[in-house]
């Protein structure tokens, strides 16, 4: 057997040995869910934190490029309110350019500590420059330094260049805590659909989808159970 074949066999053995939700999962009664998704998201987020879920604010952000091909990355949630789900990035980054051309996105949260997922889909809007400035300066020195470092998603020549630029940005962030990062932009995904998934050890998963009835002009939500 070749080294490549041995490596592939080892990977598959390791992959198939992994368990899913090796913990007691909570119950979820969709009949008791609130009429709109935000309150349920807030409750599930708090329960994920209480269950010890690492980085529950981490989420996948999916966008589409100029050819309509999907792209995805992990970043942090900045807020979830009546406007929608908030995140931030540089307008000049790959995701920023994609959102400028195709202002729609999908978010995915996965909280394995409770066997839960939340999916959000909808149009994306840019916040005001004042909101984007406040977003950046409400965060840590490291976050400001990262925002001041280079051109996100552009090619960098070497790790040494990255370190030099990052160190200079850190020094500036410490010396100028109110420094501007003009391309830093806060975005909001305005939800058209929000789906809550509760895993079940016997695979009787509960999927509750909220759909906004914008076509009827009332902005209310329809709740639907989906087959897992």
N, C-alpha and C positions, 0 to 999 in steps of 0.2 A: 504494500500500500504506500502511495506517495505521501510526502509530507503534507501537501495540500489536502489530500483525501483524509489523512489522519486528523488534521486540524478541523476540517469540516465535520467529521464524525464526532470529534470532541465537543465542538460547538453545539451540534444537534442534541447530543446526550445531555449537555448542561442545560440547554434551552428546555428540553422536555421534562427535566427534573424540577423545574420551577413550579411553585404552587401559586394559586390565586386566592387572595382574601383569606389567608390563614389566620383568621380571627373571627370572633362573633360579630355578625353584621346587624345593624339596627333595623327595625321594622319601619315601613313607610306606608301610610294609608293615604292614597291620593284623594280620597273623598274628603279628607280633612284639610287638604291643601288650600291656601288662601286664594282669592280670586285673581290676583296678579302675581307675577313671578318674583318681584324684588324682595318681598318679605320672606319668601321661602329661601331665596339665595342667602339673605342675611342670616337666617336661622341655620342653614346647612353650613355656612362658613364658620359660624361660632362653634358649631358642634364638631367640625373638623379640627379647629384649634384645640378644643377641649379634649379631643381624642388623641392629641399629640401628633397630628399630621404635619410632617416637615413642609415648610414653605407652602402653606395653603393658598397664598396669594399668587403663586406662579401659575401661569396659564399659557396655552398655545394660542398663537395668533396666526390665522390663515388668511392670505391675500392672494390676488392673481396678478401676474405680470402683464406686460404689454401684449403678449400673444395669448393671454387667457390661461396660461399654465399656472397651476397652484404653487404656492410657496408657504412655508410655515416655519415658525421659530417660537422659542419660549421667552416670555418676558413677565413683568410683574403688573398686577392690577393696582391702580392708583385710587380708585373709588368705584362704588356702585350706588347710584342714586336714581331719582325719578327720570333723569335725563338718559341714563344708560350706564354702560360699563366703560370706565376710563383707563387709558394707558397713555404713555408718552414716548416719543422718539424724535430723532432729527427728521425734519421735512425732506432733507437731502439724502437720507438713507435709502436703502432698497425698498423697505416697507413704506417709507414716506412717499417715494416716487410712485410706487404701485397704488397707494391710496389716492394720490392726486389724480391718477388716470382712471382708476376704477374704485370709487369710494364705497366699497362694501367689504365686509370682513366676517369671519367666524372666530369665536373663542372657544377653547376647550379647557375645562378644569377637571383634574383627576385626583380624587382623594381616596387612595386605597385603604387607608386606616378604617374607613367605613364603607368601602365598596361603592363609592358614589362618583358620578360624573355630572357635570353641568355643561351644556352647550348653548352658545348664544350666537345668533345670526342677525345681521341687519346692516343698514347703511351707516357710514362713518362720517362724522363731521369734525372739523377742526375747532378747537376752542379759541378764544381771543388771545392776542399776544400777552395781555395782562394775566390771564389765567395760566398760560404756559410759563411765564416768568415766575409766578407764585408757585407753580408746581415744582419747578426745578429747585427753587431756593427753600422749599419746605423739606428737602431731602438732605442727605448726608454730604460731608465734604467729598467723599469718594464719588458720589453720584455727580456732583458738580464737576469734579476733575475729569470724570469719564466724558461728560458732555463737552468739555473743553478740549478733549484729546482728538486730534486728527479729524478726518472726514469719514464718518461711519459708513462701512461697507466698501470703501475704496481700498485699492491694493496698497499694502505697506511693504516697503523694501526688505525689512529684516526685523527680527526680534529686538535687536539692539536699537534700531530706530524707534520701534514701538515703545521701548522702555525709556529712551531719552525724552520722547514727546510726552509720555504719560507722567514722568517725574516732573517735567516742567509744568504740566497742567495741574498736578497736585500742589506744587508750590504756589501757583497762581490762585488756586481755589482757597488755600489757607490765607494768603495775603489779601485776596479780594473776594470775600464770601458773597458779595452781591454782583459778581462779574456776570456779564451778559453772554449767553450762548444763543445767538440770533435764530438759529435754525431749530432750536428745541421747541417741540410742539406737543401740546396735549390734545388727545383725540378722544372722542366718545363714540362707542358703538351703540346706536339707537336700536333697541331690540325689536325685531319683527317676529322672531321665534326664540323661545327659551325652553330647553328640554332638561328635565331632571331624571337621572338614571340611578335607581337603587338596586345594587346587585343582591343576588340571593344564592345561597349555597347549593340549592337544588335547581338553579338556573331558571327560576320563576321571576326573572328580573322585572321590576316595575319601571316603565318609561312613561313619564307624564310630560306632555308637550303643551306649552302655552303658545297660541298664535294670536297676534294682534289683528283685530278686525278693522283695519284702517280703511278698507274699501267701503265700509258702511258709514264712515265718517264719525264714529263714536270713540275710537281708540280703545275700546274694551278688549278683553282677552277671552279667547275660547280655549278651554282645556280639553285635551284629548289623551286617552290611553293608547299606547302603541305596542304592538307585538314586539317582544325582545328579539 
